[in-house]
Amino acid sequence: MPNCAYCTQFILFGGVKEDGLTYCNDNCQAAGLVMNVASQVPSVVVSEQLLAIRRGNCPKCGGPGPVDLHTSHIINSYIIVTSWGSRFELSCQRCGVKKRLWSTLHCMLMGWWGVYGLVMTPIQIMRNLGGAFRPPKLEDTTPQLEQMIRVNIAQQALIDQSRQSTKG
């Protein structure tokens, strides 16, 4: 039994096959195509856009950069159902710290109300506080920002390619 080439989920029946790869559904197939194109984007092109974004103003507050992709962590817990995850936000360091502190408050209010919440809430709180009080150095760029830029370039290239094929 194969695993999805994009999300690695186990495929019990069916799946979508393309170029010798198997995907669990059409969404994973599309995402897999984008990731394949993204891996082929030249580093020079990524570096140019990365520099432009880093030197730009914060899209949240309009203040000066450097701008980066900041991660905050949340948890919601309701008796037997608990969900947690991470959210990414393109912003300056100040806005990134604010988002982490708000996410910490959210975890403190909404994380404790279930069985798994008792375990995961302290973890999410520590991840937020660790990021807020030990932020990355201003000259460092997160790998997630570079990946976001690669994916955006790949998506635009696929859109342009699709437009060209419908014209001709």
C-alpha positions as CSV (number, residue, x, y, z in Angstrom):
1,M,0.0,0.0,0.0
2,P,1.5,3.4,-1.0
3,N,1.8,6.6,0.9
4,C,0.9,10.0,-0.5
5,A,3.9,11.6,-2.1
6,Y,2.9,15.0,-0.6
7,C,1.4,14.5,2.8
8,T,2.7,10.9,3.4
9,Q,-0.7,9.7,4.5
10,F,-1.3,6.0,4.0
11,I,-3.5,5.3,0.9
12,L,-5.8,2.4,1.4
13,F,-7.8,2.5,-1.8
14,G,-7.4,4.5,-5.0
15,G,-5.4,7.7,-5.0
16,V,-4.3,9.9,-7.8
17,K,-1.3,8.8,-9.9
18,E,1.0,11.2,-11.8
19,D,4.5,10.8,-13.1
20,G,5.0,7.6,-11.1
21,L,3.9,9.2,-7.8
22,T,0.7,8.5,-5.9
23,Y,-1.3,11.2,-4.1
24,C,-4.2,10.7,-1.7
25,N,-6.4,13.2,-3.5
26,D,-6.5,16.0,-6.1
27,N,-5.5,18.7,-3.5
28,C,-2.3,16.8,-2.5
29,Q,-1.6,16.2,-6.2
30,A,-1.8,20.0,-6.9
31,A,0.3,20.8,-3.8
32,G,2.9,18.2,-4.8
33,L,3.2,19.8,-8.2
34,V,3.7,23.2,-6.6
35,M,6.4,21.8,-4.3
36,N,8.2,20.1,-7.2
37,V,8.3,23.4,-9.1
38,A,9.3,25.3,-5.9
39,S,12.3,23.1,-5.4
40,Q,13.5,24.1,-8.9
41,V,13.3,27.9,-8.3
42,P,16.9,29.3,-8.5
43,S,18.3,30.5,-5.2
44,V,19.2,33.9,-6.7
45,V,15.5,34.6,-7.4
46,V,14.5,33.6,-3.9
47,S,17.3,35.7,-2.4
48,E,16.2,38.8,-4.3
49,Q,12.6,38.5,-3.1
50,L,13.7,37.6,0.4
51,L,15.8,40.7,0.7
52,A,12.9,42.9,-0.6
53,I,10.5,41.4,1.9
54,R,12.9,41.7,4.8
55,R,13.7,45.4,4.1
56,G,10.0,46.3,3.6
57,N,7.6,47.7,6.0
58,C,5.6,45.4,8.3
59,P,2.3,44.3,6.6
60,K,0.5,44.4,10.0
61,C,1.5,47.7,11.5
62,G,3.2,49.5,8.6
63,G,6.3,50.0,10.8
64,P,9.9,49.4,9.7
65,G,11.3,45.9,9.3
66,P,13.0,43.6,9.2
67,V,10.0,41.5,8.3
68,D,10.0,37.8,8.8
69,L,7.6,34.9,9.2
70,H,6.7,34.5,12.9
71,T,5.2,31.4,14.4
72,S,2.6,31.4,17.2
73,H,1.1,28.3,18.8
74,I,-2.5,27.7,20.0
75,I,-4.6,25.0,21.6
76,N,-8.3,24.6,22.1
77,S,-9.6,21.9,24.4
78,Y,-13.2,20.8,25.1
79,I,-13.6,17.8,27.4
80,I,-12.6,15.0,25.0
81,V,-11.7,17.0,21.9
82,T,-8.4,18.9,21.8
83,S,-6.8,20.6,18.8
84,W,-3.5,22.4,18.6
85,G,-1.4,23.9,15.9
86,S,0.9,26.6,14.7
87,R,0.1,29.8,12.8
88,F,2.4,31.8,10.7
89,E,2.3,35.5,10.3
90,L,4.4,37.8,8.1
91,S,5.3,40.8,10.3
92,C,8.0,42.7,12.1
93,Q,9.5,41.4,15.3
94,R,7.3,43.6,17.5
95,C,4.1,42.3,15.9
96,G,5.4,38.8,16.0
97,V,6.0,39.1,19.8
98,K,2.5,40.6,20.3
99,K,1.0,37.7,18.4
100,R,2.8,35.1,20.5
101,L,1.7,36.8,23.7
102,W,-1.9,36.9,22.5
103,S,-1.6,33.2,21.6
104,T,-0.2,32.5,25.1
105,L,-3.3,34.2,26.6
106,H,-5.5,32.1,24.3
107,C,-3.8,28.9,25.4
108,M,-4.2,29.9,29.0
109,L,-7.9,30.5,28.6
110,M,-8.9,27.7,26.1
111,G,-6.3,25.0,26.5
112,W,-7.0,23.4,29.9
113,W,-10.6,22.1,29.3
114,G,-9.8,18.6,28.2
115,V,-7.7,15.6,28.9
116,Y,-5.1,16.2,26.3
117,G,-5.2,19.9,27.0
118,L,-3.7,19.3,30.4
119,V,-0.6,17.9,28.7
120,M,-0.3,20.1,25.6
121,T,-1.3,23.5,27.0
122,P,2.0,24.0,29.0
123,I,3.9,22.9,25.9
124,Q,2.2,25.5,23.6
125,I,2.6,28.2,26.3
126,M,6.3,27.5,26.6
127,R,6.7,27.5,22.8
128,N,5.0,30.9,22.6
129,L,6.9,32.4,25.5
130,G,10.2,31.0,24.3
131,G,9.6,32.6,20.9
132,A,8.5,35.9,22.4
133,F,11.4,36.3,24.9
134,R,14.1,34.6,22.8
135,P,13.3,35.8,19.3
136,P,15.7,34.9,16.4
137,K,18.4,37.4,15.7
138,L,17.3,40.2,13.4
139,E,19.9,39.3,10.7
140,D,18.6,35.7,10.6
141,T,15.8,34.6,8.3
142,T,13.5,31.8,9.1
143,P,13.5,28.8,6.7
144,Q,9.7,29.1,6.6
145,L,9.9,32.5,4.9
146,E,12.3,31.2,2.3
147,Q,9.9,28.3,1.6
148,M,6.9,30.6,1.4
149,I,8.7,32.7,-1.2
150,R,9.6,29.6,-3.2
151,V,6.0,28.4,-3.1
152,N,4.6,31.8,-4.1
153,I,7.0,31.9,-7.1
154,A,6.1,28.4,-8.1
155,Q,2.4,29.1,-7.9
156,Q,2.8,32.2,-10.0
157,A,4.8,30.3,-12.6
158,L,2.1,27.6,-12.8
159,I,-0.6,30.2,-13.2
160,D,1.4,31.9,-16.0
161,Q,2.0,28.5,-17.6
162,S,-1.7,27.7,-17.5
163,R,-2.6,31.1,-19.0
164,Q,-0.1,30.5,-21.8
165,S,-1.4,27.1,-22.6
166,T,-5.0,28.3,-22.8
167,K,-4.0,31.2,-25.2
168,G,-2.1,29.0,-27.6
